[in-house]
Amino acid sequence: MTRAPLRVGLLGYGLAGRVFHAPLIAATPGLRLDAVVTRDPGRREQVRADHPDARLLADADELWRAAETVDLVVVATPNRQHVPLARAAIRAGLPVVVDKPLAPTSAEGRALVGEAAAAGVPLTVFQNRRWDGDFLTVRRLVEEGRLGRVHRFESRFERWRPAIKPGWRESGAVGEAGGALFDLGAHLIDQALRLFGPAERVYAEVDRRRPGVEVDDDAFVALTHTGGVRSHLWMSAVAAQTGPRLRVLGDRAAYVVDELDVQEALLRAGHRPDDPSWSRVDPSAYGRLGADGEAPTVPTENGRYQEFYARVAAALTGGGPMPVDPADAVEVVALIELAHEAAARGVTLPVPPTR
């Protein structure tokens, strides 16, 4: 007997909802984009064009009043709404995916995770860059011992955006969780922790470079992991020339890759992961593995953003784990908070236990 697809209610149809969540949900066997919540007229027209079979709702209350019509809620709204909307979904008994960052503070995130656990409602966080092709390649090289003992991990999300764009991401209002450290650092820190384990010390430089900017647009975070690896993480909107996406140094070899994973660009261009050529990397963009000038290229693994929602569907139908433990997302937010404090005080800070 064929199981009916799980009905998904998507909250928000801005960048996150339109470019990332909706296409990935639509391309995942076992899921159906059933309803989209947005009141913006232009975005409602875009939903009609992109997903004509999806119901359009003006606000989340409409969804909660008809909670029995969906099986999963995805929160892809501005950051300030993540916690209240996820909490409403939990109280409605609906499994929920929350875009990163889970919450503007670790205390709010920890409380939300506790509430979901107490209610027995599955909760996960969209840390999609765990399935970047470059990250998957680095993880494989580390696990295979191709680099030897890693001592330094360098990772960058750098952009050249000298003009300030309007919108909440550049707002300094309390609770918005705007700025480069929350936006880009949430990915970089999560990747570093997944590769090399918990951090024990944090140093950071967090700056506002563009005239009139309200939030950090240029940041550097240094993590010392309990295993001894040092992660150096850069995130910037003012990098007129960008550095390598990843550089990993070990006692046998180094691995360097220059280009950002291709999946975001493909999604922005309207491609979906069920396309036959999804996420293939041109050999000219492969990373280099080696030492002392001898560094042949290594094929980059295909990125697999589609795996996130495939695992969500499997968890909800088969009872397995959700793809991202929300406690991991709380740990990331706690490190972002600590990085802000370390930068403000000009010191290196120890990392207290977060679990």
C-alpha positions as CSV (number, residue, x, y, z in Angstrom):
1,M,0.0,0.0,0.0
2,T,1.4,3.4,-1.0
3,R,1.7,5.9,1.8
4,A,0.1,9.3,1.2
5,P,2.7,12.1,1.1
6,L,3.2,14.2,4.3
7,R,1.5,17.5,3.9
8,V,3.8,20.5,4.6
9,G,2.9,23.9,5.8
10,L,5.5,26.5,4.9
11,L,5.6,29.7,6.9
12,G,7.2,32.5,4.9
13,Y,8.0,32.9,1.2
14,G,11.0,35.3,1.3
15,L,14.5,34.2,0.3
16,A,14.6,31.1,2.6
17,G,11.1,29.9,1.8
18,R,11.1,30.5,-1.9
19,V,14.7,29.6,-2.8
20,F,15.5,26.9,-0.4
21,H,12.6,25.2,1.4
22,A,9.8,25.2,-1.2
23,P,11.9,23.7,-4.0
24,L,13.5,21.1,-1.7
25,I,10.2,20.1,-0.2
26,A,8.6,19.8,-3.7
27,A,11.4,17.6,-4.9
28,T,11.4,15.2,-2.0
29,P,9.4,11.9,-2.4
30,G,7.0,11.5,0.5
31,L,6.4,15.2,1.0
32,R,3.9,17.6,-0.6
33,L,4.0,21.4,-0.2
34,D,0.4,21.8,0.9
35,A,0.1,25.3,2.2
36,V,2.2,28.5,2.2
37,V,1.7,31.3,4.7
38,T,2.4,34.8,3.4
39,R,0.3,38.0,3.2
40,D,2.6,39.9,0.8
41,P,0.7,40.3,-2.5
42,G,3.8,39.9,-4.6
43,R,4.9,36.7,-2.8
44,R,1.4,35.3,-3.0
45,E,1.6,35.7,-6.8
46,Q,5.0,34.0,-6.8
47,V,3.6,31.0,-4.9
48,R,0.8,30.7,-7.4
49,A,3.3,30.6,-10.2
50,D,5.8,28.3,-8.5
51,H,3.5,25.9,-6.7
52,P,-0.1,26.3,-8.0
53,D,-1.4,23.4,-6.0
54,A,-0.4,24.9,-2.7
55,R,-3.0,26.6,-0.5
56,L,-2.3,30.2,0.3
57,L,-2.9,31.4,3.9
58,A,-2.6,35.0,5.1
59,D,-1.2,34.2,8.6
60,A,-0.1,31.4,10.8
61,D,-3.3,31.5,12.9
62,E,-5.1,30.1,9.9
63,L,-2.8,27.1,9.9
64,W,-3.1,26.5,13.6
65,R,-6.9,26.5,13.4
66,A,-6.7,23.8,10.8
67,A,-3.7,21.9,12.3
68,E,-5.1,18.6,11.3
69,T,-4.7,19.5,7.6
70,V,-0.8,19.4,7.7
71,D,1.7,16.9,9.0
72,L,4.8,19.1,9.2
73,V,5.5,22.9,9.6
74,V,8.5,24.7,8.3
75,V,9.4,28.1,9.8
76,A,11.2,30.1,7.1
77,T,10.4,33.6,8.5
78,P,12.6,36.4,9.8
79,N,14.7,35.3,12.7
80,R,12.7,37.1,15.4
81,Q,9.7,34.9,14.5
82,H,11.5,31.6,14.7
83,V,10.8,30.8,18.4
84,P,7.2,32.0,18.7
85,L,6.1,30.2,15.5
86,A,8.0,27.0,16.3
87,R,6.5,27.1,19.8
88,A,3.0,27.5,18.3
89,A,3.6,24.5,16.0
90,I,4.8,22.4,19.0
91,R,1.7,23.3,21.0
92,A,-0.4,22.3,18.0
93,G,1.3,18.9,18.1
94,L,3.0,19.5,14.7
95,P,6.6,18.4,13.9
96,V,8.6,21.5,12.9
97,V,11.6,22.5,10.9
98,V,13.1,25.8,11.8
99,D,15.5,27.7,9.6
100,K,18.8,28.7,11.1
101,P,19.5,30.3,13.5
102,L,17.1,28.4,15.8
103,A,16.7,31.4,18.1
104,P,18.2,34.9,18.7
105,T,19.5,33.7,22.1
106,S,20.7,30.3,23.4
107,A,18.3,30.6,26.4
108,E,15.3,30.9,24.1
109,G,16.6,28.0,21.9
110,R,17.2,25.8,24.9
111,A,13.7,26.5,26.3
112,L,12.2,25.7,22.8
113,V,14.1,22.4,22.6
114,G,13.0,21.5,26.1
115,E,9.4,22.3,25.2
116,A,9.5,20.1,22.1
117,A,11.0,17.2,24.0
118,A,8.4,17.5,26.8
119,A,5.6,17.5,24.3
120,G,7.1,14.6,22.3
121,V,7.0,16.7,19.1
122,P,9.9,16.3,16.6
123,L,12.0,19.5,16.1
124,T,14.9,20.0,13.8
125,V,16.9,22.9,12.3
126,F,17.8,23.6,8.7
127,Q,21.6,23.5,8.8
128,N,21.6,22.7,5.1
129,R,25.3,23.4,4.6
130,R,26.1,20.1,6.3
131,W,25.4,18.8,2.8
132,D,27.6,21.2,0.9
133,G,29.8,19.3,-1.6
134,D,33.0,20.9,-0.3
135,F,32.2,20.1,3.3
136,L,31.3,16.5,2.4
137,T,34.6,16.2,0.6
138,V,36.6,17.6,3.6
139,R,34.8,15.3,6.0
140,R,35.6,12.3,3.8
141,L,39.3,13.3,3.5
142,V,39.6,13.8,7.3
143,E,37.9,10.5,8.1
144,E,40.2,8.7,5.6
145,G,43.3,10.2,7.1
146,R,44.4,11.8,3.8
147,L,45.5,14.9,5.6
148,G,47.1,13.2,8.6
149,R,46.5,14.9,11.9
150,V,44.6,18.2,11.2
151,H,45.8,21.2,13.2
152,R,44.1,24.1,11.5
153,F,40.8,24.5,9.7
154,E,40.1,27.7,7.7
155,S,36.6,28.4,6.4
156,R,35.2,31.6,4.7
157,F,31.9,32.9,3.6
158,E,33.0,36.2,2.1
159,R,31.0,38.6,-0.2
160,W,31.4,42.0,-1.8
161,R,28.2,44.0,-0.9
162,P,29.4,47.5,-0.2
163,A,25.8,48.9,-0.4
164,I,23.5,48.3,2.6
165,K,20.4,46.4,1.6
166,P,17.1,47.2,3.2
167,G,15.5,44.5,5.4
168,W,15.7,42.8,8.7
169,R,19.0,41.1,8.1
170,E,20.7,44.5,8.3
171,S,18.6,45.7,11.3
172,G,20.2,46.2,14.7
173,A,16.9,45.8,16.5
174,V,17.1,43.5,19.5
175,G,15.8,40.0,18.7
176,E,16.4,40.3,14.9
177,A,19.6,38.2,15.1
178,G,20.9,40.1,12.1
179,G,24.4,40.6,10.9
180,A,27.1,38.4,9.4
181,L,27.9,36.4,12.6
182,F,24.3,35.1,12.9
183,D,23.7,34.8,9.2
184,L,26.9,33.2,7.9
185,G,28.6,32.3,11.2
186,A,25.7,29.9,12.0
187,H,26.9,27.8,9.1
188,L,30.6,28.1,9.6
189,I,30.5,27.3,13.3
190,D,28.2,24.4,12.8
191,Q,30.5,22.9,10.1
192,A,33.6,23.3,12.3
193,L,31.9,21.6,15.3
194,R,30.7,18.7,13.1
195,L,34.2,18.1,11.8
196,F,36.3,18.6,14.9
197,G,34.0,18.4,17.9
198,P,33.2,20.8,20.8
199,A,35.1,24.1,21.3
200,E,36.8,25.0,24.5
201,R,37.9,28.6,23.8
202,V,36.6,31.4,21.6
203,Y,38.3,34.5,20.3
204,A,36.5,36.9,17.9
205,E,36.7,40.2,16.0
206,V,33.3,41.6,15.1
207,D,33.1,44.9,13.2
208,R,30.8,47.3,11.3
209,R,32.7,48.5,8.3
210,R,30.1,50.1,6.0
211,P,29.0,53.7,6.8
212,G,25.6,53.6,8.6
213,V,25.4,49.9,9.0
214,E,23.5,48.7,12.1
215,V,24.9,45.2,12.4
216,D,28.2,43.4,12.1
217,D,29.2,43.0,8.4
218,D,32.8,41.7,8.9
219,A,33.7,39.1,11.5
220,F,36.4,36.6,12.4
221,V,36.0,33.8,14.9
222,A,38.7,31.5,16.2
223,L,37.7,28.3,17.9
224,T,40.0,26.0,19.8
225,H,38.5,22.6,19.8
226,T,38.9,20.1,22.7
227,G,40.9,17.8,20.4
228,G,43.4,20.6,19.7
229,V,42.3,21.7,16.2
230,R,42.0,25.4,15.7
231,S,39.2,26.6,13.4
232,H,39.6,30.1,11.9
233,L,36.3,31.3,10.4
234,W,35.8,34.5,8.4
235,M,32.4,36.0,7.4
236,S,32.2,39.3,5.5
237,A,30.1,41.5,3.3
238,V,33.0,43.8,2.5
239,A,35.6,41.4,0.9
240,A,36.4,43.0,-2.4
241,Q,38.5,39.9,-3.2
242,T,37.6,36.6,-1.4
243,G,39.9,34.1,0.1
244,P,39.7,30.3,-0.4
245,R,36.4,28.8,0.7
246,L,38.2,26.1,2.7
247,R,41.8,25.5,3.7
248,V,42.5,22.5,5.9
249,L,46.1,21.9,7.2
250,G,47.3,18.6,8.5
251,D,50.7,17.0,9.2
252,R,50.6,15.0,6.0
253,A,48.9,17.3,3.5
254,A,46.6,20.3,3.0
255,Y,43.4,20.6,1.2
256,V,42.3,23.9,-0.4
257,V,39.1,24.6,-2.4
258,D,38.4,28.1,-3.7
259,E,34.8,28.1,-4.8
260,L,31.5,28.1,-2.9
261,D,29.2,25.1,-3.1
262,V,27.0,25.4,-6.2
263,Q,23.6,24.4,-4.8
264,E,22.4,27.9,-3.7
265,A,23.2,29.3,-7.1
266,L,21.3,26.5,-8.7
267,L,18.3,26.9,-6.5
268,R,18.3,30.7,-7.2
269,A,18.4,29.9,-10.9
270,G,15.3,27.7,-10.6
271,H,17.0,24.3,-10.7
272,R,15.8,21.5,-8.4
273,P,17.7,18.5,-7.0
274,D,15.7,16.1,-9.1
275,D,17.5,17.5,-12.1
276,P,20.0,14.9,-13.6
277,S,23.0,17.2,-13.3
278,W,22.2,18.6,-9.9
279,S,25.2,19.9,-8.0
280,R,27.9,18.5,-10.3
281,V,31.1,20.5,-9.9
282,D,33.2,21.4,-12.9
283,P,36.7,19.8,-12.6
284,S,38.2,23.3,-12.9
285,A,36.7,24.1,-9.5
286,Y,37.9,20.9,-7.7
287,G,40.0,21.4,-4.6
288,R,43.7,20.5,-4.3
289,L,45.2,18.0,-1.9
290,G,48.9,17.7,-1.3
291,A,52.0,19.3,0.2
292,D,55.0,21.4,-0.9
293,G,53.7,22.3,-4.4
294,E,52.5,18.8,-5.2
295,A,48.8,19.2,-4.9
296,P,46.7,17.3,-7.5
297,T,43.0,18.0,-7.7
298,V,40.4,15.9,-5.8
299,P,36.9,15.6,-7.2
300,T,34.4,17.5,-5.1
301,E,31.5,15.4,-3.9
302,N,28.1,16.3,-5.2
303,G,26.2,18.5,-2.7
304,R,23.1,16.9,-1.3
305,Y,20.7,19.5,0.2
306,Q,17.8,17.2,-0.8
307,E,19.1,14.8,1.9
308,F,17.8,17.1,4.7
309,Y,14.2,16.7,3.8
310,A,14.6,13.1,2.8
311,R,15.7,12.4,6.3
312,V,12.8,14.5,7.7
313,A,10.4,12.4,5.8
314,A,12.1,9.2,6.9
315,A,12.0,10.3,10.5
316,L,8.4,11.1,10.5
317,T,7.3,7.9,8.7
318,G,9.8,5.5,10.1
319,G,10.5,6.8,13.6
320,G,14.2,7.5,13.1
321,P,16.1,10.6,14.1
322,M,15.6,14.0,12.5
323,P,18.5,15.2,10.4
324,V,19.8,17.8,12.8
325,D,19.7,17.6,16.6
326,P,18.3,20.9,17.7
327,A,20.7,20.9,20.7
328,D,23.5,21.3,18.1
329,A,21.8,24.6,16.9
330,V,21.6,25.8,20.5
331,E,25.3,25.1,20.9
332,V,26.0,27.2,17.7
333,V,23.9,30.1,19.1
334,A,25.7,29.9,22.4
335,L,29.1,30.2,20.6
336,I,27.8,33.2,18.5
337,E,26.8,34.9,21.8
338,L,30.2,34.1,23.3
339,A,32.0,35.4,20.1
340,H,30.1,38.7,20.4
341,E,31.2,39.0,24.1
342,A,34.8,38.0,23.4
343,A,35.0,40.7,20.6
344,A,33.4,43.4,22.8
345,R,35.8,42.6,25.6
346,G,38.9,42.0,23.5
347,V,39.6,38.7,25.2
348,T,39.6,34.9,24.6
349,L,36.8,33.2,26.5
350,P,36.3,29.6,27.8
351,V,33.3,27.8,26.5
352,P,30.9,26.7,29.3
353,P,29.0,23.4,28.9
354,T,25.9,23.9,26.8
355,R,24.2,20.5,27.2
